[in-house]
Amino acid sequence: MAYTVLARKYRSWTFDELVGQEAVARTLKNAILSGRLHHGYLFCGTRGVGKTSAARVLARSLNCLSAEGPTIDPCRRCESCTAIAEGQDVDVIEIDAASNTGVDNIRELRSNTVYRPARARFKIYIIDEVHMLSTGAFNALLKTLEEPPAHVKFIMATTEPQKVPATIQSRCLRFDFRSIGADRIAAHLAWIVGQEGVQADERALRRVARLANGSMRDALSLLDQLMSIGGERITPELIEDILPSPHDELLTRMIGCMADRDAAGALATLDECLNGGHSLERLAELLADQVRTLMILKICGPDSGLVDLPAGGVAALNELAGRFDAEAYVYMIAVLEELRRTVRSSSLGRAVAEAALVRLCSDVTYASVRRLLEGLGEAGTAPGATPSPVSAAGPGRSAASPAARGGGQHGEARPEAPPEARSAPCAAAAPPVPAEASRPRAASGPFRPAVRPPESNDEPAPGGRPRSAASPRGGPSAADLKAAASEPVVREALDLFEGTLVNVERPAPPHPDKPPA
């Protein structure tokens, strides 16, 4: 007898057996009990969360021959129930939209809807991965989906609902299937290994549940693999030898390295992730999502319903979330999104990813321009306060650069101020900036950003040549302006002061006859 994999052997038969989808099951059961049966359903969700299983359960509930009408408890024994479970029922037609994408396939479907079911109450079409249909196929389906015959029901499933036209979605009842929590998956796996007569360590099942990443089918496939290797006992040591570390553990470790400014540790963790099979684009996406989770914990607290947290890792994630400011999370997400787009088409994807990690390990002290201005305002109003130096070069750069020390364009050092001038407070050089000055104001307000307008081209320079606001090469290129404007600090400064980027200058190489400043 052929072996049946666990994902098929323990597929849900009733609504009560749908793990982690209680809201969907309750809604469908109430619709059956009240007789409010719609002609079209759209099941949305990631892989392995029960969309196709729920479609078959709904088909069995509608067509069970042992009941006088639609029921929420199909018998599992009649000819219709068993044939639907095997995908061979003549009145329940399952269509793979990925291999039947053309308009001719949908025209054939439309021509068959006029015929009544052979033995059941309804003729049910289950269209899996419906987003793969072509535009012409969707258009051919519109009218039939809106006003089908009374004996026809459509159940469509998709992992990418954004690709399903709004005209199709508006003709269906949409149900969103959530990713299944690790606790629910682990509990279901414990029940399955009990049914199979296999001993499994609780930590091992928990590890499998976390590796499944919200997919019950992935968890059952991993469990199948472990049972074929470990025999009658599954231990954590066996999992360490066979399966990779859960991605959330690796991502948390990588973010911890950023907090510790441990670039070497972050690069080693990146290598471990890549060896585990993650692509660079997927890794950047997962890392950005983990940073987003920490940002929500930082801003909204651990009780927020905006994130789903594992029961055993809340304390560790909260501790890690407190190691960054909210602005640092915004900056990190911007860098990771830029990385995700870059590695998609770059032939040096790994080098770009490693450079981004090194950059994040250096830039985690990022603070917003608004906060820096508030700090300067408070220092200016406090008697005798000395503001800390602020670098205008962006996060992670030293305030002791030549420009910050007063060096010219070619790096020449300006004369050092006398001691009495150096000991004077910042307010001696400029009027105090009030604390509320950090908010953007009109030009007539008490705070005006020190922005120097471009020099006129008509004003003669000391050497008799006209001045030019452009660079020696004739002005910055569009690529230079775009690259500079993409920096998070530059964007924030432009938004804060409602400014426009007009020039980009690069430090000129030192003069060959002069030593570097």
C-alpha positions, 0 to 999 in steps of 0.5 A, spaced: 500 500 500 502 506 498 504 511 503 500 517 504 504 523 507 502 527 513 499 533 510 494 529 506 493 524 511 491 529 516 487 534 512 481 537 515 474 534 514 470 539 518 470 546 519 472 544 527 478 541 524 481 547 521 487 549 525 488 557 526 482 559 522 476 559 527 473 566 524 473 563 517 470 557 520 465 560 524 462 565 519 462 559 514 458 555 519 453 560 520 452 562 513 450 554 512 445 554 518 442 560 516 441 558 509 445 565 506 449 561 501 453 566 496 455 563 489 462 566 490 467 565 495 475 568 495 480 565 500 486 569 501 492 567 505 499 564 504 501 557 503 499 552 507 494 555 512 488 551 509 485 555 503 484 548 499 482 544 505 477 549 507 474 549 500 473 542 500 470 542 507 465 547 504 464 543 498 462 536 502 458 540 507 454 543 501 453 536 497 453 531 503 448 525 501 447 523 508 444 530 510 437 532 507 440 539 505 447 543 506 450 541 513 456 543 518 457 536 519 458 532 513 458 524 514 465 523 511 462 516 509 457 517 503 460 517 496 460 524 495 464 526 501 469 520 499 470 522 492 471 530 494 476 528 499 480 524 493 479 530 488 475 525 484 468 528 485 464 529 478 460 535 481 466 538 484 471 540 479 478 542 481 481 547 476 489 549 477 489 556 474 496 556 473 496 551 468 489 553 465 490 560 464 487 562 457 480 564 455 478 558 452 479 554 459 474 559 462 469 559 456 469 551 456 467 552 464 462 557 462 459 552 457 459 547 462 455 551 468 448 550 464 448 543 466 445 540 472 450 536 477 449 529 476 448 526 483 449 532 488 445 539 490 450 543 487 456 543 481 462 547 485 468 549 481 474 550 486 479 554 482 486 554 485 491 560 484 486 564 481 491 570 480 494 566 475 488 567 470 490 571 464 486 578 463 482 575 458 480 569 462 478 574 468 473 578 463 470 571 460 469 569 468 466 576 470 458 575 467 458 568 469 461 569 476 456 575 477 450 571 475 451 564 475 445 558 475 442 557 482 446 550 482 453 553 481 458 555 486 465 558 485 470 557 490 477 561 489 483 560 492 489 565 491 496 567 495 496 573 492 490 577 492 492 583 490 493 580 483 486 578 482 482 584 479 477 588 483 471 586 479 472 579 481 473 581 488 467 585 488 463 579 486 465 574 491 465 574 499 473 574 501 476 570 507 483 572 509 486 566 512 491 568 517 498 565 518 498 559 524 501 561 530 507 557 532 503 555 539 498 552 535 502 548 530 506 545 535 500 543 539 497 540 532 504 536 531 504 533 538 497 530 537 499 527 530 505 524 533 501 521 538 496 518 533 503 515 529 505 512 535 512 516 535 515 520 541 517 527 540 521 532 544 517 538 546 522 542 544 523 539 537 516 540 535 517 547 537 523 548 533 519 545 527 513 549 528 517 555 528 521 553 522 514 552 518 513 560 519 506 560 519 504 554 514 501 547 517 503 544 511 510 546 511 510 543 518 507 537 516 512 536 511 518 537 516 515 532 521 515 527 515 522 528 514 524 527 521 520 521 522 523 518 516 530 519 519 529 519 526 524 513 527 520 512 533 523 518 537 525 525 535 530 529 539 532 536 538 539 533 537 536 530 531 533 537 528 540 540 529 543 535 524 538 536 519 534 542 519 537 549 519 536 554 525 529 558 525 530 564 521 527 569 526 533 567 531 538 568 526 535 575 524 534 577 532 541 575 532 543 579 526 539 585 529 543 584 536 550 585 532 547 591 529 546 594 536 553 591 539 556 594 533 559 587 531 560 588 524 563 581 524 558 577 527 553 580 523 557 578 517 557 571 520 550 571 521 549 573 514 553 567 511 549 562 516 542 565 513 545 564 506 547 557 507 540 555 510 537 557 503 535 564 503 535 568 497 538 575 498 532 579 496 528 574 501 533 575 507 532 583 506 525 582 506 525 578 512 530 582 516 526 589 514 519 585 517 523 583 523 525 590 524 518 593 523 516 588 529 521 591 534 519 598 531 512 596 533 514 594 540 518 600 541 512 605 539 506 601 541 508 596 547 508 589 547 500 589 548 499 591 541 495 587 536 499 590 530 504 584 531 504 577 532 509 574 537 511 567 540 509 566 547 516 564 549 520 570 545 516 576 548 521 578 553 527 577 549 524 581 543 522 587 548 529 587 551 532 588 544 527 593 541 529 598 547 536 598 544 534 603 539 530 609 538 524 609 533 528 614 528 533 608 528 528 603 526 525 608 520 532 609 518 534 601 518 527 599 514 529 605 509 536 602 508 533 594 507 528 596 502 533 599 498 537 593 499 532 589 497 531 593 490 538 593 489 540 585 490 534 583 485 538 586 479 545 586 481 550 581 479 554 583 486 548 582 491 552 579 496 557 584 496 552 589 496 548 586 502 554 585 506 556 593 505 549 594 507 550 590 514 556 594 515 553 600 514 547 599 519 552 596 524 555 603 524 549 607 523 545 605 529 546 611 533 542 615 527 537 621 530 533 625 526 534 632 524 528 634 528 531 631 535 538 634 533 535 641 533 531 640 539 537 638 543 541 645 540 535 649 542 535 646 549 542 647 549 542 654 547 536 656 552 540 653 558 545 658 561 552 656 560 550 649 556 555 647 551 551 643 545 554 637 543 558 637 536 553 635 530 555 632 524 552 634 518 555 629 514 549 624 516 549 618 521 555 614 522 560 620 520 564 623 525 563 630 527 571 631 526 571 631 519 575 637 515 568 640 513 566 640 521 573 642 523 572 648 518 576 646 513 575 648 506 573 645 499 581 642 498 582 640 506 586 647 508 585 648 515 582 654 517 586 658 523 584 656 530 580 660 534 583 664 540 582 660 547 577 665 549 573 664 543 573 657 544 571 657 551 565 661 550 558 658 549 555 657 543 550 662 544 556 667 543 556 666 536 549 665 534 542 667 538 539 662 542 534 657 539 528 656 543 526 649 544 520 650 539 524 652 534 525 645 531 518 645 528 518 648 521 516 655 520 515 660 515 520 665 513 518 670 518 518 665 524 523 666 530 527 660 527 530 660 520 535 655 517 542 657 515 541 656 508 546 659 503 543 661 497 547 659 490 552 665 489 550 669 482 554 667 476 555 675 475 558 677 481 566 677 479 570 672 483 577 675 486 581 672 481 576 676 476 573 670 473 565 670 474 563 665 480 559 659 479 554 655 483 555 649 479 561 644 480 567 644 476 564 639 472 559 644 470 554 642 475 551 636 479 548 630 474 541 628 475 544 621 478 548 625 483 542 629 485 537 623 486 542 619 490 543 624 495 536 625 495 535 618 497 539 618 503 534 618 509 537 624 513 537 628 507 530 627 505 528 628 512 532 635 512 528 637 506 522 635 508 523 639 515 525 645 512 521 645 505 527 645 501 530 643 495 536 640 493 540 644 488 547 642 488 552 636 490 559 637 492 564 632 493 571 633 496 576 635 491 583 630 492 588 634 496 593 638 492 600 634 490 604 640 493 600 640 500 600 635 505 593 633 507 590 638 513 
